[in-house]
């Protein structure tokens, strides 16, 4: 999971052109018929020029990483454009 998280962080950073991308990963402690690994990419909608192109790019790079690293577990990818307003360091 840690290796996948680092890889996804780099892939999303390159695909979006945003250096300070961060990744949260969680692996269930109890696993019964576990679903594939879920990757959620949330980013400001106004930073997405072409949603389909961005999604296809991330999908291709994750698939490429999986093949190179013999990572067999299925991965679900979700891109979530966000309309948020935030203030940091109040």
ABEGO torsion letter per residue (X at the ends): XAAAAAAAAAAAAAAAGBAABBBBBBBBABBBGBBBBBBBBBBBAAABABAAAAAAAAAAAAAAAAAAAGBABBBBBBBBBBBBBBBBGX
